Amino acid sequence: MNGTSDDSALPAGHGRSAPDRVELAYSAVLADVREAVRIRLRTTLWWRALRWAAYGTAALALAIVLLELLLPGEPDAGTVAKMAGLGLAAVAVVELMGPAVALVFFRAVRAQGDVRAVLDDDSGRWTSRDTDTAIRWAMLPRYVETDRLFVLLTAGQAGSGFAYLPKHGLAGPADADRLRALLDRRSNRL
């Protein structure tokens, strides 16, 4: 009414600048995928519960082994072996699960060839040889930044979805700052 226009009501390219866009181009790297999977698992409630259960089982098995060995009388070698094996197996399974998931995920991503990601204020879009996926920010409301990656996470501690953006896929250091600023506007840093 005062003679000025409200550019915020206009679509991009019509009186206001286009939304910030950050582009990445990269090939899958196993170390990136391992780190992204580790971060995804670390932020989920079920993973923490599973780790507690595995380490609790190992502690209980160790206590049984110690009781068997320290109590008077001849220790039952079968019980000692079974409990030691149970404790080791519980810890081994939980510790190897993340790397195993990462390896499977890496093979699937690598099979698609080079990835191009374009992020703007509306969404992120990942394109590879056979896929083209757009994800709106409401689906990825949280993120974690590491020295190597930006890992975008689905909502809630029980969620399991994620996307990762390796810093080596950016054109330069200034793009990392632009991407961080975009993520800070559209997502919550953990």
trRosetta pair geometry for C-beta under 8 A, 3 or more apart (Angstrom, degrees):
i j d omega theta_ij theta_ji phi_ij phi_ji
5 10 7.8 30 151 -32 121 126
5 15 6.6 -76 112 -170 141 148
6 9 5.0 52 106 2 106 110
6 10 7.9 160 103 -17 62 86
7 10 5.5 -54 -160 26 53 116
7 15 4.8 -149 -126 128 94 106
7 16 4.1 126 164 -63 118 110
8 16 7.2 75 -82 -60 37 161
10 14 4.3 -134 172 97 116 101
10 15 4.5 53 67 51 169 117
10 16 5.8 148 72 4 111 104
11 14 5.2 57 63 22 73 122
12 16 6.9 -80 -120 83 47 91
12 17 7.7 -20 -147 125 84 32
12 18 4.5 67 -175 -120 119 64
12 19 6.0 -70 -97 -12 138 80
13 18 5.9 29 -57 -76 76 92
18 21 7.1 -15 127 -20 114 108
19 120 4.5 95 103 180 121 107
19 121 3.9 -117 -155 11 139 112
19 122 6.8 147 44 -15 168 84
20 120 6.4 169 85 -138 51 68
20 121 6.6 94 43 -43 77 92
20 178 6.2 -160 -176 -174 128 104
20 181 7.4 -34 120 95 174 110
20 182 5.5 -141 96 -84 128 110
21 118 6.1 -11 -168 -170 106 94
21 119 7.0 152 -154 79 54 46
21 120 4.7 -24 -97 -85 74 99
22 118 7.5 161 80 -153 44 47
22 119 4.9 -13 57 59 93 98
22 120 7.7 170 17 -75 64 51
22 170 7.4 -28 180 -120 106 101
22 175 5.8 130 -148 -167 101 91
22 178 5.2 164 -88 111 115 109
22 179 4.5 150 172 -82 170 83
22 182 5.9 -138 -6 6 126 152
23 116 7.0 -14 -167 -172 97 89
23 117 7.0 159 -155 86 49 56
23 118 5.1 -11 -103 -103 80 76
23 119 7.9 -175 -78 21 36 67
23 171 7.3 43 78 -27 90 110
23 175 7.8 -70 54 -147 57 136
24 115 7.7 3 108 109 97 94
24 116 7.1 164 86 -155 56 44
24 117 4.4 2 54 54 103 101
24 118 7.9 -161 25 -69 66 38
24 119 8.0 29 -1 -3 102 102
24 165 5.7 166 -13 -157 167 96
24 166 7.2 142 -175 59 138 66
24 169 3.6 54 -175 126 103 116
24 170 5.6 -43 -105 -74 88 55
24 175 7.9 148 -80 149 77 137
25 114 6.5 12 -175 174 86 116
25 115 7.3 173 -149 88 44 53
25 116 5.2 -8 -103 -105 78 76
25 117 7.9 -164 -71 23 37 67
25 169 5.7 -179 62 -163 30 89
26 29 7.6 -68 170 -10 113 101
26 114 7.0 170 93 -155 24 77
26 115 5.6 -18 67 60 73 96
26 117 7.8 -11 22 5 100 105
26 166 5.2 139 -145 55 169 118
26 168 6.3 103 -116 92 120 84
26 169 3.2 -67 -45 -91 117 114
27 110 7.5 48 175 -124 86 74
27 113 7.5 -65 -121 176 87 44
27 114 5.3 -55 -83 -102 75 69
27 115 7.2 146 -102 12 26 82
28 32 7.2 -143 -163 62 54 120
28 33 6.5 24 -168 -45 99 122
28 106 5.8 149 161 -156 127 71
28 109 4.2 135 -94 113 142 109
28 110 4.2 -114 63 -75 137 70
28 112 7.9 93 -28 52 126 89
28 115 7.1 82 -53 -13 75 120
29 32 4.4 81 70 3 94 109
29 33 7.1 -179 85 -8 49 85
29 166 6.7 82 31 -98 118 161
29 168 7.6 39 -6 52 150 140
30 33 5.7 -59 -147 40 35 109
30 34 6.1 38 155 -22 69 105
30 102 7.3 91 -167 145 75 107
30 103 7.3 15 -141 -106 110 64
30 106 5.0 36 -110 -141 70 158
31 34 5.7 -50 -145 35 31 114
31 35 6.4 29 157 -17 63 106
31 148 7.2 -111 126 -153 104 166
32 35 5.9 -60 -152 38 29 108
32 36 6.3 26 153 -18 66 109
32 148 6.2 -148 -106 147 77 127
32 149 5.9 129 -149 -74 87 123
32 164 6.2 154 161 131 100 142
32 166 4.7 -42 -125 -85 144 121
33 36 5.7 -54 -144 38 32 111
33 37 6.2 30 158 -17 67 107
33 102 4.9 139 126 -166 94 89
33 105 5.5 180 -170 97 125 107
33 106 4.2 -179 56 -79 166 93
33 109 6.6 -176 -90 32 131 144
33 164 7.3 -178 -102 41 48 155
34 37 6.0 -58 -147 39 27 107
34 38 6.2 30 154 -22 64 108
34 98 7.6 80 -156 143 74 96
34 99 6.4 7 -127 -115 106 70
34 102 4.3 68 -97 -179 57 160
34 106 7.7 -4 -43 -55 71 130
35 38 5.6 -53 -146 35 31 114
35 39 6.4 29 156 -17 64 105
35 146 6.2 -124 171 62 132 164
35 148 5.9 89 60 67 170 134
35 149 5.8 161 104 7 127 138
35 151 7.6 -140 124 -60 86 130
35 164 7.8 121 87 -139 89 147
36 39 5.9 -55 -150 37 30 109
36 40 6.3 31 152 -20 65 106
36 102 7.7 138 62 -120 79 101
36 149 6.0 -125 -72 171 88 167
36 151 5.0 167 -130 -111 77 116
36 162 6.2 167 172 126 101 135
36 164 3.7 -69 -102 -70 142 144
37 40 5.6 -52 -144 37 33 112
37 41 6.2 30 158 -16 66 106
37 98 5.7 150 126 -168 111 82
37 101 5.4 166 -159 99 141 106
37 102 4.1 -138 22 -80 152 92
37 105 6.4 162 -72 33 125 149
37 162 8.0 174 -94 59 42 146
38 41 6.0 -57 -147 39 27 107
38 42 6.1 29 155 -22 63 111
38 98 5.7 65 -92 -179 68 138
38 102 7.5 0 -35 -67 76 135
39 42 5.7 -55 -144 36 29 114
39 43 6.5 18 161 -12 64 111
39 144 5.1 -156 -167 67 135 148
39 146 7.2 -129 -69 -36 137 127
39 149 7.8 -144 -3 87 150 132
39 151 4.6 113 89 69 150 169
39 153 7.8 -120 131 -69 103 119
39 162 7.5 140 90 -143 98 157
40 43 6.3 -71 -155 39 26 103
40 44 6.9 22 154 -25 63 112
40 151 6.9 -131 -54 174 78 132
40 153 6.6 169 -114 -111 74 100
40 160 7.0 66 168 -162 118 53
40 162 4.4 -105 -93 -25 123 151
41 44 5.9 -63 -152 27 35 111
41 47 4.3 158 -174 -135 79 162
41 98 5.4 -96 5 -105 163 109
41 101 7.8 128 -60 58 126 149
42 47 6.9 -87 -73 100 18 141
42 48 7.8 64 -156 -66 41 91
43 142 7.7 177 -178 116 153 142
43 144 7.3 -152 -53 -37 138 135
43 153 6.0 -34 93 -135 157 159
43 157 6.7 -135 154 -130 67 69
43 190 6.8 17 -112 162 131 172
44 47 4.4 83 74 5 102 106
44 48 7.0 -174 93 -6 55 83
44 157 5.7 130 -144 172 39 65
44 158 6.4 77 -156 -124 90 23
44 159 7.0 -132 -106 65 99 50
44 160 6.6 29 -97 -92 146 67
45 48 5.9 -59 -152 38 33 108
45 49 6.3 31 153 -18 68 108
45 157 3.9 74 -31 130 98 120
45 158 5.5 -34 38 -73 112 68
46 49 5.6 -54 -146 39 33 113
46 50 6.2 36 154 -22 66 105
46 158 6.1 73 -22 -130 105 73
47 50 5.6 -52 -146 36 31 112
47 51 6.4 32 154 -18 64 104
48 51 5.7 -53 -148 36 32 111
48 52 6.4 34 153 -19 65 105
49 52 5.7 -54 -148 37 31 112
49 53 6.3 33 153 -20 65 106
50 53 5.6 -53 -147 36 31 112
50 54 6.3 30 154 -19 65 106
50 94 6.1 171 136 -120 96 111
51 54 5.7 -54 -146 37 31 110
51 55 6.2 19 160 -7 67 109
51 94 5.5 135 -107 179 61 140
52 55 6.2 -61 -142 46 27 102
52 56 5.8 31 156 -23 64 113
53 56 5.6 -55 -141 39 26 114
53 57 6.2 30 156 -22 62 105
53 90 7.9 -124 122 -167 71 120
54 57 5.8 -53 -149 34 28 111
54 58 6.5 27 151 -17 62 106
54 90 4.3 172 -156 162 75 92
54 91 5.9 136 154 -86 109 42
54 93 6.7 -148 -123 70 132 95
54 94 3.8 -121 -4 -26 175 144
55 58 5.4 -49 -145 37 37 114
55 59 6.3 39 153 -21 66 102
55 90 7.5 -174 -59 125 24 115
55 91 6.6 68 -91 -96 63 90
55 94 7.6 -87 -38 59 75 159
56 59 5.7 -51 -145 35 32 110
56 60 6.3 30 155 -17 65 106
57 60 5.8 -55 -146 39 30 110
57 61 6.2 30 154 -19 64 107
57 86 6.8 -107 158 149 106 100
57 87 6.8 -175 123 -108 75 56
57 90 4.3 -163 87 -124 125 168
58 61 5.7 -54 -145 38 30 111
58 62 6.3 32 154 -20 64 106
58 86 7.8 -171 -100 117 52 72
58 87 3.9 94 -140 -156 67 83
58 88 7.4 103 -123 -53 106 26
58 90 5.0 -150 -55 74 87 122
58 91 4.9 43 -75 -45 149 105
59 62 5.6 -53 -147 37 30 112
59 63 6.4 35 151 -22 64 103
59 87 7.7 136 -21 -129 20 114
60 63 5.6 -50 -149 32 33 114
60 64 6.6 33 152 -18 63 102
60 87 7.9 -171 65 -90 59 98
61 64 5.7 -52 -152 35 34 112
61 65 6.5 36 149 -20 65 104
61 83 4.2 172 -165 -176 84 80
61 84 6.9 164 151 -76 114 22
61 86 4.6 -167 -108 84 145 105
61 87 3.5 -155 80 -56 134 99
61 90 7.4 163 -2 11 140 132
62 65 5.5 -51 -148 36 34 114
62 66 6.3 34 153 -18 66 105
62 83 7.5 173 -62 148 23 107
62 84 7.9 72 -95 -104 59 61
62 87 5.4 91 -46 -111 79 160
63 66 5.7 -54 -147 38 31 110
63 67 6.3 32 154 -18 65 106
64 67 5.7 -53 -145 38 31 111
64 68 6.2 33 154 -22 64 108
64 79 7.1 -113 151 163 112 105
64 83 4.5 -136 87 -134 120 155
65 68 5.7 -57 -149 36 28 113
65 69 6.3 18 156 -12 64 111
65 79 8.0 180 -99 128 57 82
65 80 5.4 87 -134 -138 84 71
65 83 4.8 -167 -58 100 88 126
65 84 5.5 81 -94 -64 143 83
65 87 7.5 -68 -16 -7 131 142
66 69 5.8 -62 -144 43 29 105
66 70 5.7 6 165 -4 69 119
67 70 6.2 -67 -130 48 23 97
67 71 5.6 26 173 -28 66 112
68 71 6.7 -43 -127 25 16 107
68 75 4.7 86 151 -145 87 101
68 76 6.1 -85 -155 40 122 80
68 79 5.4 -171 -112 102 151 121
68 80 5.3 -157 104 -74 145 87
68 83 7.3 157 -1 27 142 148
69 75 5.1 3 -95 -87 48 149
69 80 6.7 82 -58 -107 93 126
71 75 7.8 121 55 -90 84 79
75 79 7.5 -126 174 63 81 106
75 80 5.7 46 154 -45 122 130
76 79 4.0 58 90 12 114 111
76 80 6.6 167 88 -13 60 84
77 80 5.6 -55 -146 39 33 113
77 81 6.1 32 157 -18 67 108
78 81 5.9 -57 -145 39 27 108
78 82 6.1 24 158 -17 65 110
79 82 5.8 -56 -142 40 29 109
79 83 6.0 21 163 -13 66 112
80 83 6.2 -62 -143 41 23 104
80 84 6.1 21 160 -16 63 112
81 84 5.9 -57 -142 40 26 109
81 85 6.1 26 158 -18 63 112
82 85 5.7 -60 -148 40 26 111
82 86 6.2 29 154 -23 64 106
83 86 5.5 -48 -142 34 32 114
83 87 6.4 33 157 -17 63 104
84 87 6.0 -55 -150 37 29 110
84 88 6.4 24 155 -12 64 110
85 88 5.9 -59 -145 42 29 108
85 89 5.9 30 158 -21 66 111
86 89 5.8 -57 -142 38 26 111
86 90 6.3 28 159 -22 63 106
87 90 6.0 -54 -148 31 27 110
87 91 6.6 17 159 -8 62 108
88 91 6.1 -63 -150 42 30 105
88 92 5.9 29 156 -20 68 113
89 92 5.6 -57 -139 40 29 112
89 93 6.1 31 162 -23 65 106
90 93 6.2 -54 -148 32 24 109
90 94 6.7 12 159 -8 60 110
91 94 6.2 -64 -148 42 29 103
91 95 5.9 19 160 -11 67 116
92 95 6.0 -65 -140 45 25 105
92 96 5.8 11 167 -8 66 117
93 96 6.3 -67 -138 44 21 100
93 97 6.3 38 159 -45 61 102
94 97 5.8 -37 -145 7 29 119
95 98 7.4 -55 -174 24 32 102
96 99 5.9 -63 -157 49 50 106
96 100 5.7 51 149 -26 79 111
97 100 5.7 -61 -147 38 28 112
97 101 6.3 27 158 -18 66 106
98 101 5.9 -56 -147 36 28 108
98 102 6.3 28 155 -19 64 108
99 102 5.4 -54 -144 38 33 115
99 103 6.3 37 157 -23 66 103
100 103 5.8 -52 -149 32 31 111
100 104 6.6 28 154 -15 63 104
101 104 5.9 -57 -151 38 32 109
101 105 6.2 29 153 -16 67 110
102 105 5.7 -58 -144 42 30 110
102 106 6.0 35 156 -25 66 108
103 106 5.6 -50 -142 34 29 115
103 107 6.5 31 157 -20 62 103
104 107 6.0 -54 -152 33 29 110
104 108 6.7 27 152 -16 62 106
105 108 5.8 -58 -153 37 33 111
105 109 6.3 26 154 -14 69 108
106 109 5.9 -59 -145 41 30 106
106 110 5.9 29 159 -19 68 111
107 110 5.8 -53 -138 39 27 111
107 111 6.3 35 158 -27 61 105
108 111 5.9 -53 -152 27 27 114
108 112 7.4 24 151 -18 57 103
109 112 6.0 -60 -165 29 37 111
109 115 7.3 -25 -174 -52 100 132
109 128 7.8 -157 -160 -82 65 166
110 113 7.9 59 176 -63 40 22
112 115 7.0 54 103 -75 116 88
112 128 3.8 43 150 136 118 145
112 129 5.1 -169 -173 32 62 95
112 130 5.9 -113 -129 33 90 89
112 131 6.1 -27 -140 14 140 111
113 128 5.7 152 65 -175 78 96
113 129 4.3 81 29 -35 124 118
114 128 6.8 178 88 -133 40 80
114 129 7.8 97 45 -44 61 86
115 126 6.0 -19 -167 -165 109 96
115 127 7.2 143 -159 74 58 45
115 128 4.9 -34 -100 -81 69 100
115 169 7.6 -35 82 -126 97 147
116 126 7.4 153 81 -155 47 47
116 127 4.8 -18 62 62 96 97
116 128 7.5 167 19 -76 68 50
117 124 6.3 -8 -170 -175 103 100
117 125 6.9 158 -153 82 53 49
117 126 5.0 -15 -100 -100 84 73
117 127 7.7 177 -80 20 38 68
117 165 6.0 -125 86 -113 162 99
117 169 7.1 57 30 134 110 146
118 124 7.4 162 84 -157 44 53
118 125 4.9 -10 58 58 90 101
118 127 7.8 16 4 2 99 108
119 123 7.5 -123 -138 115 60 38
119 124 4.5 -14 -102 -107 89 82
119 125 7.6 -177 -77 20 44 64
119 165 7.6 -28 -30 -94 139 151
119 179 6.7 76 63 -129 139 89
119 182 6.0 125 124 127 117 151
120 123 6.9 15 56 49 79 50
120 182 7.5 -101 -143 -147 22 137
121 182 7.1 -124 -79 -146 60 96
121 185 7.0 -45 -121 109 90 135
121 186 6.5 -177 -145 -71 54 124
122 136 6.8 -61 161 -124 68 80
122 137 7.5 -156 160 -12 24 102
123 134 5.1 47 134 -179 146 94
123 135 5.9 164 -167 80 101 38
123 136 4.7 -60 -97 -97 105 47
123 137 6.4 -134 -100 -29 49 70
124 134 7.2 166 86 -152 43 54
124 135 5.2 -12 60 58 91 92
124 137 7.8 102 -12 -76 87 67
124 140 7.0 -12 15 35 128 151
124 152 7.0 178 -3 12 161 172
124 163 6.4 165 102 103 151 162
125 132 7.2 1 -176 -174 99 76
125 133 6.9 171 -152 89 54 46
125 134 4.5 -17 -101 -100 87 79
125 135 7.7 175 -82 18 41 63
126 131 7.1 1 110 115 93 111
126 132 7.6 -180 90 -146 52 34
126 133 5.0 -5 57 59 93 96
126 135 7.8 17 2 1 100 105
126 163 6.9 -154 -42 -147 139 127
127 131 7.0 -171 -143 98 39 65
127 132 4.9 11 -112 -111 85 77
127 133 7.7 -175 -74 24 46 60
128 131 5.0 24 48 48 94 93
135 139 5.0 -104 -175 71 96 136
135 140 5.9 64 135 -17 126 118
135 163 6.6 -174 38 -34 156 147
136 139 5.6 101 67 2 69 101
137 140 6.1 -80 -145 60 43 81
137 141 6.8 84 158 -89 75 59
137 186 4.2 -102 -130 176 149 112
137 187 6.3 -132 -160 -62 103 84
138 141 6.6 3 -153 -62 32 101
139 154 6.3 -43 170 -116 68 83
139 155 7.8 -114 -161 -11 30 94
139 161 7.2 -50 167 106 98 149
140 143 7.2 45 158 -66 100 92
140 152 4.1 19 -176 162 133 114
140 153 6.5 123 -152 62 75 26
140 154 6.4 -57 -100 -83 54 46
140 161 7.6 -106 -89 116 82 111
140 162 7.9 99 -124 -135 105 41
140 163 6.3 -41 -105 23 147 112
140 187 6.3 -36 122 -102 81 128
141 153 7.8 -55 61 85 54 73
141 154 7.8 42 23 -166 78 31
141 155 5.2 34 32 -80 120 92
141 187 5.7 168 -171 -132 32 74
141 188 6.1 20 152 14 80 96
142 152 7.5 139 84 -162 48 52
142 153 4.4 -34 81 65 99 106
142 154 7.8 -10 37 80 99 15
142 155 7.0 127 -5 -100 106 49
142 187 6.0 167 -94 -178 10 101
142 188 5.1 -32 -107 67 68 88
142 189 7.8 131 -161 -107 65 10
142 190 5.5 44 -179 -39 111 111
143 150 5.8 2 -179 -179 128 90
143 151 6.3 158 -157 81 72 48
143 152 4.8 -29 -98 -103 99 57
143 153 6.3 172 -90 10 39 83
143 183 5.2 -55 40 -172 157 130
143 187 4.8 61 -7 127 107 143
143 188 7.4 157 22 76 69 40
143 189 6.0 -38 72 -106 82 56
143 190 6.9 -168 84 9 29 89
144 150 7.6 162 81 -158 44 47
144 151 4.8 -9 57 57 93 103
144 153 7.0 50 -6 -23 94 121
144 189 7.4 109 -101 -160 36 66
144 190 5.0 -41 -80 60 85 106
145 149 7.4 -165 -147 99 46 52
145 150 5.4 -18 -103 -105 76 72
145 151 7.8 -173 -80 20 29 71
145 180 6.8 20 -88 -110 151 101
145 183 7.9 141 -61 87 110 157
145 189 6.9 -25 -2 -140 102 110
146 149 5.1 23 48 48 104 79
146 151 7.2 36 -2 -9 105 107
147 167 7.8 -90 148 14 43 146
148 166 6.2 -34 161 -140 84 81
148 167 6.0 -149 -175 19 33 106
148 168 7.5 -20 -158 -15 78 97
149 164 5.2 -27 -162 -167 131 104
149 165 6.4 133 -162 70 74 50
149 166 5.5 -44 -100 -102 81 52
149 167 6.6 -128 -81 -17 27 83
150 164 7.1 154 81 -159 51 55
150 165 4.3 -9 58 59 100 107
150 167 7.4 106 -16 -63 82 79
150 179 6.3 -134 -25 140 159 126
150 180 7.6 -155 -93 -85 131 66
150 183 6.4 -143 -164 -62 138 159
151 162 5.9 -8 -179 -172 93 123
151 163 7.6 164 -159 83 50 42
151 164 5.0 -18 -108 -106 72 84
151 165 7.8 -161 -74 24 32 69
152 162 6.3 150 81 -161 56 64
152 163 4.5 -7 57 58 111 90
152 164 7.3 -164 20 -80 74 32
152 165 7.1 54 -16 -9 104 104
152 183 7.5 -134 -93 -127 99 117
152 187 6.7 -96 -132 -116 94 164
153 159 7.0 121 168 93 87 127
153 161 7.3 130 -164 91 47 65
153 162 5.2 -17 -104 -105 59 90
153 190 7.4 7 25 -10 141 138
154 159 3.7 -141 96 167 112 143
154 160 7.0 2 40 51 135 29
154 161 3.7 75 -34 58 130 100
154 162 6.8 -100 -7 -64 82 52
155 159 5.7 122 72 -40 42 150
156 159 4.6 116 70 -24 89 101
165 169 6.7 -115 -174 57 68 130
165 179 6.9 -155 126 -172 150 147
166 169 4.8 97 75 -7 87 105
167 170 5.7 -36 -166 10 52 116
167 176 5.7 21 -138 -99 105 120
170 173 7.8 105 110 -78 131 19
170 175 4.0 -179 -171 92 115 128
170 176 5.6 172 57 -57 175 74
170 179 6.8 -106 -98 -17 131 138
171 175 5.2 109 45 -29 81 148
172 175 5.4 112 58 1 59 100
172 176 8.0 -109 112 -4 43 85
173 176 5.6 -45 -159 24 46 114
173 177 7.1 43 148 -14 68 99
174 177 5.6 -52 -158 35 41 112
174 178 6.4 42 146 -19 69 104
175 178 5.3 -51 -144 39 39 113
175 179 6.1 40 154 -20 68 104
176 179 5.7 -52 -144 38 30 110
176 180 6.2 34 153 -21 63 106
177 180 5.6 -52 -145 36 30 113
177 181 6.4 31 154 -19 63 105
178 181 5.7 -54 -149 36 30 111
178 182 6.4 31 152 -19 64 106
179 182 5.6 -53 -148 37 33 112
179 183 6.2 30 155 -16 66 106
180 183 5.8 -56 -145 40 29 109
180 184 6.2 32 154 -22 64 107
181 184 5.6 -52 -146 35 30 114
181 185 6.7 29 154 -18 62 104
182 185 5.9 -58 -155 34 32 109
182 186 6.2 -6 162 8 68 115
183 186 6.2 -74 -135 53 29 90
183 187 4.9 -40 -171 46 73 116
183 189 7.1 87 127 -73 109 89
184 187 7.3 -54 -81 61 14 71
184 189 6.5 -14 -102 -32 76 114
